[in-house]
Every structure is written in structure tokens, then in C-alpha cells.
Amino acid sequence: LLLLLKVMVNVIKALRDFAYKHKHLAILGFTHLQPAQPITLGKRATLWLQDLILDLHDLEYRLNNLAFLGVKGTTGTQDSFLKLFQDDHEKVIKLDALVSQKSGFSKTFPVTGQIYTRKVDYQILSLLSGIAQSASKFSNDVRILQHLKEVEEPFETTQVGSSAMAYKRNPMRCERIAALARFVICLSPNAAFTSAGQFLERTLDDSANRRLTIPEAFLATEALL
């Protein structure tokens, strides 16, 4: 999340600069994908910008409220730690806090089973899904505008349009964004099913699933940003 925060701030700055640069460049606005009243390119860019700022606020909220499991024991009762400290509850509380602080967290969950609630995983993947939604909307808009010859992706001097039609300027970057965004968006319901499917103090059907979905979601989100 901290790595994504840095990347998102950079993306937001780039879009802000783009919006300022083109704030007086008049273009045609579209509603229902049909020609409507004139707007400016800078104004349109603020639509993309605002979505990402909402995502940034969500990311900051999740970071500020992220709690740690701490030392809760095999069923969340801390019974083994109470025995270790001869029923000194204050020492158990202190150990929980020290382990959490050592791991970089200022908050711990007051109640857990063997694991922290997998609802947190869903909340985080929903955040990543939100970022992917914003990126996908941006990429779709740019692809439409490139079709209309209003804007274009950068085209490198050695870039070839396609193997059969060298004159083409395929929106390669936007297509990659759209592909990765769709992947990230689809991972969010996966985390929802994992959260919904946890039995009692825990089951292990989450483990293999999380090892796939969480890293892939973060890697793909960073890549599309």
C-alpha cells in the first residue's frame, strides 16, 4: 500500500499537469457517446483526476486504519500466553502491543479467531479494484478519443503499428491498462467469497487462494498505474 501510494501520487501529479496544460484547449464533449456541448481537454482530464483522488483518499484511509493480528493464540483466546505468563493479563496485552509495534503497526484487532478477519483482504482488494476502475475508464476514454483523432498515445520512432498494417497506431498502452484493470477488478469478488466462506475460528481454504490473489492484485495494480 505504501508503494502504491507513491505511484498514485506521481500519476495524480502527471494528470494535474496535463489538465493545467490543456485547460483552454477546446474539444467536443460527449454524452451517451454522442456529440454534445464543447468542453476543454483539461476539463475532461479532471474527470480522470478526481476518480484517482477518491482512490487516494480511500488508500490513505485503509492505511491509517489497518490493524495487526498481534498474538492471539490458536483460537483467538490468548490462552497459551496467559498460561505462559501465569495468568498475568497485563503482560499478555503488553506482548500483543510489542509484537505489533515491532511489525510496524500501531493498532491491533481487539477480537480475532486464529486469524485476522478476511474481510480486511476484501476491503484492500476492493480498494485496488477501485484504482483499476479509474484506470480502465481513463484508458477507454483515450481509446475512444484516439479513434476520433482527438488525442493519441505517444508513438515511438521505431514503433510499428501492426505486423500487417504498419500505418496503424494501435493504443497499446491503453489496451494493456484495460487488460490489467479487468483482471484486478475480477479479484475483488474472489476476496469477498473467501471472507464469506471462513468457518468459525478459521479454515485453511483461504491460504492457497490468498497467495495468488493478493500478490497478483498488487502487482497488476502497480503495473497499470
C-alpha positions in Angstrom: 0.0 0.0 0.0 2.8 2.4 0.8 4.5 1.6 -2.6 1.2 2.2 -4.4 0.7 5.4 -2.5 3.9 6.8 -4.0 3.0 5.7 -7.5 -0.5 7.1 -7.2 0.7 10.5 -6.1 3.0 10.6 -9.2 0.1 9.6 -11.5 -2.1 12.3 -10.0 0.6 14.9 -10.4 1.1 14.0 -14.0 -2.6 14.2 -14.7 -2.9 17.5 -12.8 -0.1 19.0 -15.0 -1.8 17.7 -18.1 -5.1 19.3 -17.1 -3.5 22.6 -16.5 -1.6 22.5 -19.7 -4.7 21.9 -21.8 -7.3 23.8 -19.7 -8.0 26.2 -22.7 -7.9 23.6 -25.5 -11.5 23.4 -26.7 -12.8 20.0 -27.7 -16.2 18.4 -28.2 -17.9 16.9 -25.2 -19.9 13.7 -25.5 -22.9 12.4 -23.6 -24.4 9.0 -24.5 -21.3 8.8 -26.7 -22.9 11.4 -28.9 -21.6 14.9 -29.7 -22.8 17.3 -27.1 -21.6 20.8 -25.9 -17.9 21.9 -26.1 -15.6 21.4 -23.2 -11.8 21.6 -22.8 -9.3 18.8 -22.8 -8.2 19.9 -19.4 -11.7 19.7 -18.0 -12.1 16.2 -19.3 -8.8 15.2 -17.6 -10.2 16.4 -14.3 -12.7 13.6 -14.5 -9.9 11.1 -14.6 -8.1 13.0 -11.9 -11.0 13.2 -9.5 -11.5 9.5 -9.6 -7.9 8.8 -8.7 -8.0 11.4 -5.9 -11.0 9.5 -4.5 -9.0 6.3 -4.7 -6.1 8.0 -3.0 -8.3 9.1 -0.1 -9.5 5.5 0.2 -6.0 4.2 0.2 -5.0 6.7 2.9 -8.0 5.6 5.0 -7.1 2.0 4.7 -3.5 2.6 5.6 -4.5 4.7 8.7 -6.9 2.1 9.9 -5.0 -1.1 9.1 -4.7 -3.2 12.2 -2.4 -6.2 13.0 -3.4 -9.6 14.3 -0.9 -9.5 17.2 -0.6 -12.6 19.4 -4.0 -14.0 19.9 -3.3 -17.8 20.0 -4.7 -20.7 18.1 -8.4 -19.8 18.6 -8.1 -16.1 19.5 -8.4 -16.5 23.3 -4.7 -15.9 24.1 -5.0 -18.9 26.5 -1.4 -20.2 25.8 0.0 -16.7 26.5 -2.0 -16.4 29.7 -0.5 -19.8 30.8 3.0 -18.7 29.9 2.6 -15.5 32.0 0.8 -17.3 34.8 -2.5 -15.5 34.2 -0.9 -12.1 34.2 -3.3 -10.4 31.7 -1.4 -7.2 31.6 1.7 -9.0 30.3 -0.3 -10.6 27.5 -1.7 -7.2 26.5 1.8 -5.8 26.5 3.2 -8.7 24.4 0.4 -8.1 21.9 1.3 -4.5 21.6 5.1 -5.0 21.4 4.8 -7.7 18.7 2.5 -5.4 16.7 4.8 -2.4 17.1 7.8 -4.4 16.1 5.9 -5.4 12.9 5.2 -1.7 12.2 1.6 -1.4 13.3 0.1 0.9 15.9 -3.2 -0.9 16.1 -4.2 -4.5 16.8 -7.6 -6.2 16.3 -9.3 -6.5 19.7 -11.1 -9.7 18.6 -9.9 -12.4 16.3 -10.1 -16.2 15.7 -6.9 -17.8 14.8 -6.5 -15.2 12.0 -7.5 -11.6 11.5 -10.8 -11.3 9.7 -10.5 -11.9 6.0 -12.9 -9.0 5.5 -9.8 -6.8 5.6 -8.4 -8.6 2.5 -11.7 -7.9 0.7 -11.5 -4.2 1.8 -8.0 -3.9 0.4 -8.8 -5.7 -2.9 -11.9 -3.5 -3.2 -9.5 -0.5 -2.9 -7.3 -2.0 -5.7 -10.4 -2.7 -7.7 -11.4 1.0 -7.4 -8.0 2.1 -8.7 -8.3 -0.3 -11.6 -11.8 1.0 -12.4 -10.4 4.6 -12.6 -7.5 3.5 -14.8 -9.9 1.5 -17.0 -12.2 4.4 -17.5 -9.2 6.6 -18.4 -7.9 4.0 -20.9 -11.3 3.6 -22.5 -11.7 7.3 -22.9 -8.3 7.7 -24.5 -9.0 4.8 -26.9 -12.3 6.4 -28.0 -10.6 9.8 -28.4 -7.8 8.2 -30.4 -10.4 6.6 -32.7 -11.8 10.2 -33.2 -8.3 11.5 -33.8 -8.6 14.0 -30.9 -5.7 12.6 -28.9 -3.1 9.9 -29.4 -0.8 7.8 -27.3 2.9 8.6 -27.8 4.2 6.8 -30.8 7.9 5.8 -30.7 10.1 6.4 -33.7 10.8 2.7 -34.1 7.3 1.5 -33.2 5.3 -0.4 -35.8 1.5 -0.2 -36.0 0.9 -3.9 -36.6 2.6 -6.7 -38.5 0.3 -6.4 -41.5 -0.6 -2.6 -41.3 2.4 -0.5 -40.5 0.4 2.7 -40.7 -1.8 1.8 -37.8 -1.4 3.4 -34.4 -2.8 0.9 -32.0 -3.5 2.2 -28.5 -1.1 -0.4 -26.9 -0.7 1.3 -23.5 -4.5 1.8 -23.0 -5.1 -1.8 -24.1 -2.6 -3.1 -21.5 -4.2 -0.9 -18.8 -7.7 -2.2 -19.7 -6.5 -5.8 -19.7 -4.8 -5.5 -16.3 -7.7 -3.5 -14.8 -10.2 -6.1 -15.7 -8.0 -8.7 -14.0 -7.8 -6.6 -10.8 -11.5 -5.8 -10.7 -12.3 -9.6 -11.0 -10.1 -10.4 -8.0 -12.3 -8.3 -5.6 -15.3 -10.7 -5.6 -12.8 -13.5 -5.1 -11.7 -12.0 -1.8 -15.4 -11.5 -0.9 -16.1 -15.2 -1.3 -13.0 -16.0 0.8 -14.3 -13.7 3.6 -17.8 -15.1 3.4 -16.5 -18.7 3.4 -14.5 -18.6 6.6 -15.9 -21.1 9.2 -15.8 -20.3 12.9 -12.3 -19.6 14.2 -10.7 -20.3 10.7 -10.5 -22.7 7.8 -7.5 -23.2 5.5 -9.2 -22.8 2.2 -8.2 -19.2 2.2 -4.4 -19.8 2.2 -3.7 -21.0 -1.4 -6.3 -18.5 -2.7 -4.7 -15.5 -0.9 -1.2 -16.5 -2.0 -2.5 -16.0 -5.6 -5.0 -13.1 -5.4 -3.2 -10.7 -3.0 0.2 -10.5 -4.7 -1.3 -10.6 -8.2 -3.7 -7.8 -7.4 -0.9 -5.6 -6.1 1.5 -6.4 -9.0 -1.2 -5.8 -11.6 -2.3 -2.5 -10.0 1.2 -1.2 -9.8 1.7 -2.2 -13.5 -1.4 -0.5 -14.7 -0.6 2.7 -12.8 
